[in-house]
Amino acid sequence: MKSQAATSAGRWSEVLHSRRGWLWGALLLLVSVLLSVLVFLAGEFEEARDQAALERDAASLVSDIRSELVRNVQTLQALHSVAPSAERWAAPADHLLIEHREIVRVEWRSNSYRLLAQRDTPYLASLVGHIERDAFLPEVRQACDNAVRLSGPAFSASYFWPLSEGRGLELMEMCLPLVRAGLPDGFLVATHGLQGVLTEFTDKDLVRGRGLSFNEADGTRLAILSQAPESVRSLNAQALLDLPGHTLNLRLEAPLLPLGLFPNVLTAVVGVLSLALLVVLALLGRDMRLRQRAELEVAEALAFRKAMENSLVTGLRARDMDGRITYVNPAFCQMVGYSAEELLGAGLPAPWWPPERVDEYQHRRSLRLSGQNLPREGYESVFQRRDGTRFPVLIIEAPLIDAQGQQTGHMSAMLDITEQRRIEDLNRASQDRLQATARLTTVGEMASLLSHELNQPLAAIASYATGTLNLLEDGNNRGTPDELRQAMRRIGEQADRAGRVIKSVADFVRRREQTREAVAPLDLVDAIAPLLSLQAKKLGIRLQIDFAPALPPVWCDRTLIEQVLLNLARNGMQAMPEGHPTLVSGLRVLRLAATQPRLSARGVGGSLSHKAWVEFSVTDHGEGLSDAVASQLFTPFFTTKAEGMGLGLSLCRTVVEQHGGALSFDPALPRGTVFRFTLPADVGPPVH
């Protein structure tokens, strides 16, 4: 079976290798075809580029010739203005012919074409001789008729003028109508040689190495300035010299040079680039295989991470710096009752915020963005599900950092602590029951003391009542109103004393909801003073209450803290029973003290916050605590008393820690033990 699988895998590998070979062969063929096409296109590009340059030069030459002819017209107009008569006309005309070699003859004719004056160019020995000038008078008339019709200069068609020794010139007449005092004053005829026009009016740099000529429409050359070098192939460009009355065809030729070094270098460069492209493609193919493998691994890792996120009971949520949600996991969606599609992109306020707490949550977010980060260990909040139910959550937030080290938002982990709160409530209820049991046990232990203490005011009340009755029944009426009033007052005082004792016990035993309020430290001691006085009187112990002046109120649950003080004080009294060896002073004292508030730096989430605290202490002068007892002192159900339950100190520490403080103990000097605990001072409005 394994051999068959290996054989099929090998065949599949051979098929893939064969297909890859065909693909590489097709790629090489394609590259070769592309190289050939590139060489051909390079030659065509050069030829098209040379042709475009030749056409631009031809157009430039035509523009130059037209500009010069227009300038000649202006010169002829100036000639007529400076020489109004035939006698004065000759000298300026000779000067004009010397400066303009392209003009071979200048004539001044009347309106009837009669010759009034004429001058020939000094550069030709005999222009008129072989043929009479009147033989070409029709060309002159044609040009002048066009000039009259156009009200400006006009040109005639070119014609051949033979010279001696078999030579000749291709001439062209230009007729300019003259006006004097608003009336026609004849014509000024300038005979231009086409050869001279090419020689004088063209840029020598543009013509160098090229052929330039005036041609007929059928290709017949009228005048030639230069000829292009002989070549197998040549380029030519034609441009029309459009003149008033006549149009000439200017032809510019240039040899087409064979492909030089540049196309070969271009081909070599393209070939090298093509080979480099093949190498790059080979490397790219290898990288693609590696990338596919990496993508597969990333996909597996993503699937693994997704499975982990889906299995979490902790809600995950990511937000950008603007507060918009960028990611949620299924646990968070299930927690708040919204789908991921509804949450992604949602801004503030969040849909799971309770309406009455929107401002509070907005303020908390502004503190976080301003740099005052929330505690790392998290903070508690309340969310609202889609169906309107509320539930408590624990939120732990951390900055979301990208690959460049820049913070792009915040990542939050949220845990539904509803069940935790329920368990805490059950534990709190159990502690309340234990505390109530402890209070009842304490009252039971103090029942005999209460009966003794109550007997005194009750006996005093009975005695005062008997005395009052005797005064009232005395026949001699020896009792004065003042005596009766004093007796009744004493009865009321003793009754009030008995009521205070009973009320303090009732307040201590009664169960109620835990509420925290600002309480003066001395009020806490005053509430349990009657109970402490009973046991202290029985044991012969003197109570010493030493509270610093002007102490601020403490923020606490009054009943629970009273129980803590009572338990610590009773434990201190029981540590000094009757018959106990006294100190050198002979005093058996239990000292209750409270000190001025002190600043305590307590870390919350890595940040320091300064808060005022008040420290209470209960000091006895007993034998102190051994190491074995000190190590288990706060262990539940551990006790050194035969009748004790072992819950007093454990409950005291739990109560103090619930208030944010701490309960500790140290040896007292010269002997005994001092118990200390702290409570937060109410120095301002509570911070929520």
C-alpha positions as CSV (number, residue, x, y, z in Angstrom):
1,M,0.0,0.0,0.0
2,K,2.8,2.4,0.9
3,S,4.7,1.5,-2.3
4,Q,1.6,2.3,-4.4
5,A,1.2,5.7,-2.6
6,A,4.9,6.4,-3.2
7,T,4.6,5.4,-6.8
8,S,1.6,7.7,-7.4
9,A,3.3,10.5,-5.6
10,G,6.4,10.1,-7.8
11,R,4.3,10.1,-10.9
12,W,2.5,13.2,-9.8
13,S,5.9,14.8,-9.1
14,E,7.0,13.9,-12.6
15,V,3.8,15.4,-14.1
16,L,4.4,18.6,-12.2
17,H,8.0,18.7,-13.3
18,S,7.1,18.1,-16.9
19,R,4.5,20.8,-16.8
20,R,7.0,23.2,-15.2
21,G,9.5,22.4,-17.9
22,W,6.9,23.2,-20.6
23,L,6.1,26.5,-18.8
24,W,9.8,27.5,-18.6
25,G,10.2,26.6,-22.3
26,A,7.3,28.7,-23.3
27,L,8.6,31.5,-21.2
28,L,12.0,31.4,-22.9
29,L,10.3,31.4,-26.3
30,L,8.3,34.4,-25.3
31,V,11.3,36.2,-24.1
32,S,13.1,35.5,-27.4
33,V,10.1,36.8,-29.4
34,L,10.0,39.9,-27.2
35,L,13.7,40.6,-27.8
36,S,13.2,40.4,-31.6
37,V,10.2,42.6,-31.4
38,L,12.1,45.1,-29.3
39,V,15.0,45.2,-31.8
40,F,12.6,45.9,-34.6
41,L,10.7,48.5,-32.7
42,A,13.9,50.2,-31.7
43,G,14.8,50.6,-35.4
44,E,11.3,51.8,-36.2
45,F,11.4,54.2,-33.3
46,E,14.7,55.8,-34.5
47,E,13.4,56.1,-38.0
48,A,10.2,57.7,-36.8
49,R,12.1,60.0,-34.5
50,D,14.4,61.1,-37.4
51,Q,11.4,61.6,-39.7
52,A,9.7,63.8,-37.1
53,A,12.8,65.9,-36.6
54,L,13.2,66.3,-40.4
55,E,9.6,67.5,-40.7
56,R,10.1,70.0,-37.9
57,D,13.2,71.3,-39.6
58,A,11.4,71.6,-42.9
59,A,8.6,73.6,-41.3
60,S,11.2,75.8,-39.6
61,L,12.9,76.5,-42.9
62,V,9.5,77.4,-44.6
63,S,8.8,79.7,-41.7
64,D,12.1,81.5,-42.0
65,I,11.7,81.9,-45.8
66,R,8.2,83.4,-45.4
67,S,9.4,85.8,-42.7
68,E,12.2,87.0,-44.9
69,L,9.9,87.5,-47.9
70,V,7.6,89.6,-45.7
71,R,10.6,91.6,-44.6
72,N,11.5,92.2,-48.3
73,V,8.0,93.6,-48.9
74,Q,8.6,96.1,-46.1
75,T,11.9,97.1,-47.7
76,L,10.3,97.7,-51.1
77,Q,7.7,99.8,-49.5
78,A,10.4,101.9,-47.9
79,L,12.1,102.2,-51.3
80,H,9.1,103.8,-52.8
81,S,8.6,106.2,-49.9
82,V,12.2,107.6,-50.1
83,A,12.3,107.8,-54.0
84,P,9.0,109.2,-55.3
85,S,10.5,110.0,-58.8
86,A,12.3,107.8,-61.4
87,E,15.4,110.0,-61.3
88,R,15.8,109.6,-57.6
89,W,14.9,105.9,-57.6
90,A,18.0,104.4,-59.1
91,A,20.4,104.8,-56.3
92,P,18.2,103.4,-53.5
93,A,17.3,100.5,-55.8
94,D,21.0,99.7,-56.4
95,H,21.6,99.7,-52.7
96,L,18.7,97.4,-52.1
97,L,20.0,94.9,-54.7
98,I,23.4,94.9,-53.1
99,E,22.0,94.0,-49.7
100,H,19.5,91.4,-51.0
101,R,21.2,88.9,-53.3
102,E,18.0,86.9,-53.7
103,I,16.5,89.8,-55.7
104,V,17.9,89.9,-59.3
105,R,15.8,92.7,-60.7
106,V,13.7,95.6,-59.5
107,E,11.2,97.4,-61.8
108,W,8.9,100.4,-61.3
109,R,5.9,100.1,-63.7
110,S,3.0,102.3,-64.3
111,N,-0.6,101.3,-63.8
112,S,-0.6,100.2,-67.5
113,Y,2.5,98.1,-66.8
114,R,4.8,100.5,-68.7
115,L,8.3,100.3,-67.4
116,L,9.2,103.6,-65.7
117,A,12.6,102.5,-64.1
118,Q,14.5,99.3,-63.6
119,R,17.7,98.1,-62.0
120,D,19.5,94.7,-62.2
121,T,21.5,92.9,-59.5
122,P,25.3,93.6,-59.7
123,Y,26.0,89.9,-59.0
124,L,24.9,88.8,-62.6
125,A,26.8,90.1,-65.6
126,S,23.9,90.0,-68.2
127,L,20.5,89.1,-67.0
128,V,18.6,90.5,-70.0
129,G,20.1,89.8,-73.3
130,H,19.2,86.4,-74.6
131,I,15.5,86.9,-74.1
132,E,13.5,90.2,-74.0
133,R,12.0,91.1,-70.7
134,D,8.6,91.5,-72.3
135,A,8.6,87.8,-73.1
136,F,7.7,87.2,-69.4
137,L,5.4,90.1,-69.1
138,P,2.4,87.8,-68.6
139,E,3.9,86.5,-65.3
140,V,4.3,90.1,-64.2
141,R,0.7,91.0,-65.2
142,Q,-0.5,87.9,-63.3
143,A,1.3,88.9,-60.1
144,C,0.1,92.5,-60.3
145,D,-3.5,91.5,-61.0
146,N,-3.4,89.3,-57.9
147,A,-1.8,92.2,-56.0
148,V,-4.6,94.6,-57.0
149,R,-7.2,92.0,-56.1
150,L,-5.5,91.2,-52.7
151,S,-4.7,94.9,-52.0
152,G,-1.2,93.8,-51.1
153,P,1.9,92.0,-52.5
154,A,1.4,89.0,-54.6
155,F,3.7,86.4,-56.2
156,S,3.7,84.9,-59.7
157,A,4.4,81.3,-60.7
158,S,8.0,80.5,-61.1
159,Y,9.6,80.4,-64.6
160,F,13.0,79.5,-66.0
161,W,15.2,82.4,-67.3
162,P,18.0,81.2,-69.5
163,L,21.5,82.6,-69.2
164,S,24.7,82.2,-71.2
165,E,26.7,79.0,-71.4
166,G,23.6,76.9,-71.1
167,R,22.9,78.1,-67.6
168,G,19.6,79.5,-66.3
169,L,17.7,80.7,-63.3
170,E,14.3,79.8,-61.8
171,L,12.7,83.2,-61.1
172,M,9.5,84.3,-59.4
173,E,8.0,87.8,-59.7
174,M,6.7,89.7,-56.7
175,C,4.4,92.6,-57.4
176,L,3.6,95.4,-54.9
177,P,0.9,97.9,-55.8
178,L,1.9,101.5,-55.0
179,V,-0.3,104.2,-53.7
180,R,0.4,107.9,-53.5
181,A,-2.0,110.4,-52.0
182,G,-4.7,107.7,-51.9
183,L,-4.4,107.0,-55.6
184,P,-2.7,104.1,-57.4
185,D,0.8,105.0,-58.4
186,G,1.9,101.9,-60.4
187,F,3.6,98.7,-59.3
188,L,6.9,97.8,-57.8
189,V,8.1,94.5,-59.3
190,A,10.9,92.5,-57.6
191,T,12.2,89.4,-59.4
192,H,13.4,86.8,-56.9
193,G,15.7,83.9,-57.8
194,L,14.6,80.7,-56.1
195,Q,18.2,79.7,-55.8
196,G,19.0,82.9,-54.0
197,V,16.0,82.5,-51.7
198,L,17.3,79.1,-50.6
199,T,20.8,80.4,-50.2
200,E,19.9,83.6,-48.3
201,F,16.9,82.6,-46.3
202,T,17.8,79.2,-44.8
203,D,19.7,78.2,-41.7
204,K,23.0,76.7,-42.8
205,D,23.2,74.5,-39.7
206,L,19.8,72.9,-40.5
207,V,20.8,72.3,-44.2
208,R,24.3,70.9,-43.5
209,G,24.5,67.2,-44.6
210,R,21.0,67.3,-46.1
211,G,19.4,68.0,-49.4
212,L,17.2,71.1,-49.9
213,S,15.3,72.1,-53.0
214,F,12.1,73.7,-54.4
215,N,10.1,71.0,-56.3
216,E,7.1,70.9,-58.5
217,A,4.2,68.8,-57.4
218,D,5.4,66.0,-59.8
219,G,8.8,66.0,-58.1
220,T,10.6,68.2,-60.7
221,R,13.3,70.2,-59.0
222,L,13.1,74.0,-59.6
223,A,16.0,75.1,-57.5
224,I,18.6,73.1,-55.5
225,L,20.6,74.4,-52.6
226,S,22.3,71.1,-51.6
227,Q,22.0,67.4,-52.1
228,A,22.0,64.7,-49.5
229,P,24.8,62.2,-49.4
230,E,24.1,59.1,-51.4
231,S,22.5,56.3,-49.2
232,V,20.6,53.1,-49.8
233,R,17.7,54.7,-47.9
234,S,16.8,58.3,-47.2
235,L,14.2,60.3,-45.4
236,N,12.5,63.3,-46.9
237,A,10.1,65.9,-45.6
238,Q,8.1,68.3,-47.7
239,A,6.6,71.6,-46.5
240,L,4.5,74.0,-48.5
241,L,5.6,77.7,-48.8
242,D,2.2,79.3,-49.2
243,L,2.6,82.8,-50.7
244,P,-0.1,85.2,-51.9
245,G,-0.8,84.2,-55.4
246,H,1.5,81.1,-55.6
247,T,2.6,78.1,-53.5
248,L,6.0,76.5,-53.5
249,N,6.9,73.0,-52.4
250,L,10.1,72.8,-50.2
251,R,11.7,69.4,-50.0
252,L,14.3,68.5,-47.3
253,E,16.1,65.2,-47.6
254,A,18.4,63.4,-45.2
255,P,20.2,60.0,-45.4
256,L,18.9,57.2,-43.2
257,L,21.9,55.9,-41.4
258,P,22.1,52.1,-40.6
259,L,21.4,51.1,-37.1
260,G,24.4,52.1,-35.0
261,L,25.7,51.1,-31.6
262,F,22.7,52.4,-29.5
263,P,20.2,49.8,-30.7
264,N,22.7,47.0,-30.2
265,V,23.4,48.3,-26.7
266,L,19.6,48.5,-26.1
267,T,19.2,44.9,-27.3
268,A,22.0,43.8,-25.0
269,V,20.5,45.7,-22.1
270,V,17.1,44.2,-22.8
271,G,18.6,40.8,-23.2
272,V,20.5,41.1,-19.8
273,L,17.3,42.4,-18.3
274,S,15.4,39.5,-19.7
275,L,17.9,37.0,-18.3
276,A,17.7,38.8,-15.0
277,L,13.9,38.6,-15.2
278,L,14.2,34.8,-15.7
279,V,16.4,34.6,-12.7
280,V,14.1,36.8,-10.7
281,L,11.2,34.6,-11.8
282,A,13.0,31.5,-10.7
283,L,13.7,33.1,-7.3
284,L,10.1,34.4,-7.2
285,G,8.9,30.9,-7.8
286,R,11.0,29.6,-4.9
287,D,9.8,32.5,-2.7
288,M,6.2,31.7,-3.7
289,R,6.6,28.1,-2.6
290,L,8.1,29.3,0.7
291,R,5.3,31.9,1.0
292,Q,2.7,29.3,0.4
293,R,4.2,27.2,3.1
294,A,4.4,30.2,5.4
295,E,0.8,31.1,4.6
296,L,-0.3,27.6,5.4
297,E,1.5,27.8,8.7
298,V,0.0,31.2,9.4
299,A,-3.5,29.9,8.5
300,E,-3.0,27.0,10.9
301,A,-1.8,29.3,13.6
302,L,-4.7,31.6,12.9
303,A,-7.2,28.7,13.1
304,F,-5.5,27.6,16.3
305,R,-5.8,31.2,17.7
306,K,-9.4,31.4,16.5
307,A,-10.2,28.2,18.2
308,M,-8.7,29.4,21.4
309,E,-10.6,32.7,21.2
310,N,-13.8,30.9,20.5
311,S,-13.3,28.7,23.6
312,L,-12.6,31.6,25.9
313,V,-15.2,32.7,28.4
314,T,-13.4,36.0,28.7
315,G,-14.7,38.7,26.3
316,L,-12.0,40.4,24.1
317,R,-12.5,43.8,22.5
318,A,-10.1,46.1,20.6
319,R,-10.7,49.8,20.0
320,D,-8.8,52.3,17.9
321,M,-7.8,55.7,19.3
322,D,-11.1,57.2,18.2
323,G,-13.1,54.7,20.2
324,R,-14.4,52.6,17.3
325,I,-14.4,48.8,17.8
326,T,-12.0,46.9,15.5
327,Y,-12.3,43.4,17.0
328,V,-14.6,41.4,19.3
329,N,-14.6,37.7,20.1
330,P,-17.6,35.4,20.4
331,A,-17.5,35.5,24.2
332,F,-17.9,39.2,24.2
333,C,-20.8,39.1,21.7
334,Q,-22.5,36.5,23.8
335,M,-21.9,38.6,26.9
336,V,-23.6,41.8,25.6
337,G,-26.1,40.1,23.3
338,Y,-24.9,41.8,20.0
339,S,-23.5,40.2,16.9
340,A,-19.9,40.9,15.7
341,E,-21.3,42.6,12.6
342,E,-23.3,45.0,14.8
343,L,-20.4,45.8,17.0
344,L,-17.5,46.2,14.5
345,G,-17.1,49.9,13.7
346,A,-19.4,51.1,16.5
347,G,-18.3,54.2,18.2
348,L,-19.2,55.9,21.5
349,P,-21.3,55.8,23.5
350,A,-21.2,52.0,23.4
351,P,-24.5,50.2,23.0
352,W,-23.9,48.1,26.2
353,W,-23.4,51.2,28.4
354,P,-26.3,51.9,30.8
355,P,-27.9,55.2,29.8
356,E,-27.5,56.7,33.3
357,R,-23.8,56.0,33.3
358,V,-22.8,57.3,29.9
359,D,-21.2,60.5,31.3
360,E,-19.3,58.5,33.9
361,Y,-17.9,56.1,31.3
362,Q,-17.0,58.9,28.9
363,H,-15.1,60.7,31.7
364,R,-13.2,57.4,32.5
365,R,-12.2,57.1,28.8
366,S,-11.0,60.7,28.7
367,L,-8.8,60.0,31.7
368,R,-7.3,57.0,30.0
369,L,-6.6,58.9,26.8
370,S,-5.0,61.8,28.7
371,G,-2.3,59.5,30.0
372,Q,-3.9,58.6,33.4
373,N,-4.0,54.9,32.7
374,L,-6.5,52.7,34.4
375,P,-5.1,50.1,36.9
376,R,-3.3,47.1,35.4
377,E,-5.2,44.7,37.7
378,G,-8.4,45.9,36.2
379,Y,-11.5,47.7,37.4
380,E,-15.1,46.8,37.8
381,S,-18.0,48.2,35.7
382,V,-21.6,47.5,34.9
383,F,-22.8,46.6,31.4
384,Q,-26.3,46.3,29.9
385,R,-27.3,43.4,27.7
386,R,-29.4,43.9,24.6
387,D,-32.4,42.7,26.6
388,G,-31.9,45.4,29.2
389,T,-30.5,43.2,32.0
390,R,-27.5,44.5,33.9
391,F,-24.4,42.5,34.9
392,P,-21.1,43.4,36.6
393,V,-17.8,42.9,34.7
394,L,-14.1,43.1,35.5
395,I,-12.2,45.0,32.7
396,I,-8.5,44.7,32.2
397,E,-7.1,47.1,29.6
398,A,-3.8,47.4,27.9
399,P,-2.5,49.6,25.0
400,L,-2.6,48.1,21.5
401,I,0.9,48.5,20.0
402,D,1.5,47.8,16.2
403,A,4.7,46.5,14.6
404,Q,6.2,49.9,14.4
405,G,5.9,50.5,18.2
406,Q,3.0,53.0,17.8
407,Q,-0.1,52.8,19.9
408,T,-3.1,52.2,17.7
409,G,-5.8,51.7,20.3
410,H,-6.7,49.7,23.4
411,M,-7.2,46.0,24.0
412,S,-9.7,45.0,26.7
413,A,-10.4,41.7,28.4
414,M,-13.7,41.5,30.1
415,L,-14.9,38.9,32.6
416,D,-18.5,38.5,33.7
417,I,-18.3,38.4,37.5
418,T,-22.0,37.8,38.1
419,E,-21.3,34.4,39.6
420,Q,-18.4,35.8,41.6
421,R,-20.6,38.5,43.0
422,R,-23.2,35.9,44.0
423,I,-20.6,33.8,45.8
424,E,-19.2,37.0,47.5
425,D,-22.7,37.8,48.6
426,L,-23.1,34.3,50.0
427,N,-19.8,34.6,51.8
428,R,-20.7,38.0,53.1
429,A,-24.1,36.7,54.3
430,S,-22.2,33.8,56.0
431,Q,-19.8,36.2,57.6
432,D,-22.8,38.3,58.8
433,R,-24.3,35.3,60.4
434,L,-21.0,34.4,62.0
435,Q,-20.6,37.9,63.2
436,A,-24.1,37.9,64.6
437,T,-23.4,34.6,66.3
438,A,-20.2,36.1,67.7
439,R,-22.2,39.1,68.9
440,L,-24.8,36.9,70.6
441,T,-22.0,34.8,72.2
442,T,-20.5,38.0,73.5
443,V,-23.8,39.1,74.9
444,G,-24.4,35.7,76.5
445,E,-21.0,35.9,78.2
446,M,-21.9,39.4,79.4
447,A,-25.4,38.5,80.6
448,S,-24.3,38.1,84.2
449,L,-22.5,41.5,84.1
450,L,-25.6,43.1,82.6
451,S,-27.9,41.7,85.4
452,H,-25.5,43.0,88.0
453,E,-25.3,46.4,86.3
454,L,-29.0,46.6,85.8
455,N,-29.7,45.7,89.5
456,Q,-28.0,48.8,90.7
457,P,-30.2,51.4,88.8
458,L,-33.3,49.2,89.4
459,A,-32.6,49.1,93.1
460,A,-32.0,52.8,93.2
461,I,-35.3,53.4,91.3
462,A,-37.1,51.3,93.8
463,S,-35.5,53.1,96.8
464,Y,-36.3,56.5,95.4
465,A,-39.9,55.5,94.6
466,T,-40.4,54.1,98.2
467,G,-39.0,57.3,99.7
468,T,-41.2,59.4,97.6
469,L,-44.3,57.4,98.6
470,N,-43.4,57.8,102.2
471,L,-43.1,61.5,101.8
472,L,-46.5,61.7,100.1
473,E,-48.2,59.4,102.7
474,D,-46.8,61.2,105.7
475,G,-49.6,62.8,107.5
476,N,-47.5,65.7,108.6
477,N,-46.6,66.4,105.0
478,R,-43.0,66.9,105.8
479,G,-41.9,66.4,102.2
480,T,-41.2,69.7,100.4
481,P,-41.8,70.1,96.6
482,D,-38.1,70.4,96.0
483,E,-37.4,67.1,97.7
484,L,-40.1,65.4,95.7
485,R,-38.8,66.9,92.5
486,Q,-35.2,65.8,93.3
487,A,-36.4,62.2,94.0
488,M,-38.3,62.0,90.7
489,R,-35.3,63.4,88.9
490,R,-33.1,60.6,90.4
491,I,-35.7,58.0,89.4
492,G,-35.5,59.3,85.8
493,E,-31.7,59.3,85.7
494,Q,-31.5,55.7,86.9
495,A,-34.1,54.6,84.4
496,D,-32.2,56.4,81.6
497,R,-29.0,54.6,82.7
498,A,-30.7,51.3,82.6
499,G,-32.1,52.1,79.1
500,R,-28.7,53.1,77.7
501,V,-27.3,49.7,78.8
502,I,-30.1,47.8,77.2
503,K,-30.0,49.9,74.0
504,S,-26.2,49.4,73.6
505,V,-26.7,45.6,73.7
506,A,-29.6,45.7,71.4
507,D,-27.8,47.9,68.8
508,F,-24.8,45.5,69.0
509,V,-26.8,42.4,68.4
510,R,-29.3,43.7,65.8
511,R,-28.6,42.5,62.3
512,R,-28.9,45.2,59.5
513,E,-27.6,46.0,56.1
514,Q,-24.0,47.1,55.8
515,T,-23.9,50.9,55.1
516,R,-20.8,53.0,55.3
517,E,-20.9,56.5,56.7
518,A,-18.6,59.1,58.1
519,V,-18.3,58.4,61.9
520,A,-16.2,60.3,64.4
521,P,-13.7,57.9,66.0
522,L,-14.7,58.8,69.6
523,D,-18.4,57.9,68.8
524,L,-17.2,54.4,68.0
525,V,-15.8,54.0,71.5
526,D,-18.7,55.8,73.2
527,A,-21.1,53.3,71.6
528,I,-19.4,50.3,73.2
529,A,-18.2,52.0,76.4
530,P,-21.1,50.6,78.6
531,L,-20.3,47.1,77.5
532,L,-16.5,47.6,78.1
533,S,-17.1,49.2,81.5
534,L,-19.1,46.2,82.7
535,Q,-16.3,43.7,82.0
536,A,-13.5,46.1,83.1
537,K,-15.2,46.7,86.4
538,K,-15.6,43.0,86.9
539,L,-11.9,42.3,86.2
540,G,-10.6,45.3,88.0
541,I,-9.1,46.9,84.9
542,R,-8.9,50.6,84.2
543,L,-9.9,51.7,80.7
544,Q,-7.7,54.4,79.3
545,I,-9.1,56.2,76.1
546,D,-6.4,58.3,74.4
547,F,-7.7,59.8,71.2
548,A,-5.8,62.6,69.5
549,P,-7.7,65.9,69.3
550,A,-9.4,67.1,66.1
551,L,-9.5,63.6,64.5
552,P,-11.3,63.6,61.1
553,P,-14.3,61.2,60.7
554,V,-13.6,57.7,59.3
555,W,-15.5,56.2,56.4
556,C,-16.8,52.8,57.7
557,D,-19.6,50.5,58.6
558,R,-20.3,51.6,62.2
559,T,-21.6,48.3,63.6
560,L,-18.8,46.2,62.1
561,I,-16.1,48.6,63.4
562,E,-17.7,48.7,66.8
563,Q,-17.6,44.9,66.9
564,V,-13.9,45.0,65.9
565,L,-13.1,47.4,68.7
566,L,-15.2,45.4,71.2
567,N,-13.5,42.1,70.3
568,L,-10.0,43.5,70.5
569,A,-10.8,45.2,73.8
570,R,-12.3,42.1,75.4
571,N,-9.4,40.0,74.2
572,G,-7.0,42.5,75.8
573,M,-9.0,42.3,79.1
574,Q,-9.0,38.5,79.0
575,A,-5.2,38.6,78.6
576,M,-5.1,40.3,82.1
577,P,-7.3,38.1,84.4
578,E,-7.6,38.6,88.1
579,G,-4.5,37.4,90.1
580,H,-2.3,38.1,87.1
581,P,1.1,39.5,88.2
582,T,1.0,43.2,87.9
583,L,3.5,45.6,86.6
584,V,5.9,47.5,88.7
585,S,3.4,50.3,88.7
586,G,0.7,48.0,90.0
587,L,-1.7,49.2,87.3
588,R,-3.8,47.0,85.2
589,V,-4.7,49.2,82.2
590,L,-6.3,48.6,78.8
591,R,-5.4,51.5,76.5
592,L,-7.5,52.5,73.4
593,A,-5.9,55.1,71.2
594,A,-6.3,56.8,67.9
595,T,-3.6,58.9,66.2
596,Q,-3.7,61.8,63.8
597,P,-4.2,60.8,60.1
598,R,-1.0,60.0,58.2
599,L,-0.4,60.0,54.4
600,S,0.0,56.5,53.0
601,A,1.3,55.8,49.4
602,R,-0.7,52.8,48.2
603,G,-0.2,51.4,44.7
604,V,-3.2,51.0,42.6
605,G,-2.5,49.5,39.2
606,G,1.1,50.7,39.3
607,S,0.2,54.3,40.0
608,L,0.7,56.0,43.5
609,S,-2.3,57.5,45.1
610,H,-2.1,59.4,48.5
611,K,-4.9,58.9,50.9
612,A,-5.4,59.9,54.6
613,W,-5.8,57.1,57.2
614,V,-6.6,57.0,60.9
615,E,-4.8,54.4,63.0
616,F,-6.6,52.7,66.0
617,S,-4.7,50.7,68.6
618,V,-5.7,48.5,71.6
619,T,-2.9,47.8,74.1
620,D,-2.9,45.3,76.9
621,H,-0.3,44.5,79.5
622,G,-0.6,40.7,79.5
623,E,2.0,38.1,79.0
624,G,2.1,38.6,75.3
625,L,1.9,36.1,72.5
626,S,4.2,33.1,71.9
627,D,5.6,32.4,68.4
628,A,3.4,29.4,68.0
629,V,0.3,31.3,68.8
630,A,1.3,34.4,66.8
631,S,1.7,32.3,63.6
632,Q,-1.9,31.0,63.8
633,L,-3.5,34.0,65.4
634,F,-5.8,34.9,62.5
635,T,-6.5,31.3,61.4
636,P,-10.3,30.6,61.6
637,F,-11.4,28.3,64.5
638,F,-8.0,28.6,66.2
639,T,-8.4,29.7,69.8
640,T,-6.6,29.5,73.2
641,K,-9.8,29.8,75.1
642,A,-11.7,26.8,76.4
643,E,-15.1,28.4,75.6
644,G,-14.0,30.3,72.4
645,M,-15.0,29.7,68.8
646,G,-11.8,30.9,67.1
647,L,-13.6,33.3,64.8
648,G,-13.1,36.7,66.5
649,L,-9.7,37.8,65.1
650,S,-10.4,36.3,61.7
651,L,-13.6,38.2,61.4
652,C,-11.9,41.4,62.6
653,R,-9.2,41.2,60.0
654,T,-11.8,40.5,57.2
655,V,-13.8,43.5,58.3
656,V,-10.8,45.8,58.4
657,E,-9.5,44.6,55.0
658,Q,-13.0,45.1,53.5
659,H,-12.6,48.8,54.5
660,G,-9.3,49.0,52.7
661,G,-7.2,48.9,55.9
662,A,-4.9,46.4,57.6
663,L,-4.9,44.7,61.0
664,S,-1.6,43.9,62.6
665,F,-0.1,43.2,66.1
666,D,3.3,43.9,67.8
667,P,4.7,43.3,71.3
668,A,4.0,46.2,73.7
669,L,6.7,47.5,76.0
670,P,7.5,46.6,78.7
671,R,5.1,43.6,78.2
672,G,1.8,42.8,76.5
673,T,0.5,43.1,73.0
674,V,-0.7,46.0,70.9
675,F,-3.2,45.5,68.0
676,R,-3.4,48.2,65.3
677,F,-5.8,48.7,62.4
678,T,-6.3,51.5,60.0
679,L,-9.5,53.0,58.5
680,P,-9.8,55.6,55.6
681,A,-10.3,59.1,56.8
682,D,-13.2,61.1,55.3
683,V,-11.2,64.1,54.1
684,G,-13.6,64.9,51.2
685,P,-16.3,63.6,49.0
686,P,-15.9,60.0,48.0
687,V,-14.3,59.3,44.6
688,H,-16.3,57.0,42.4
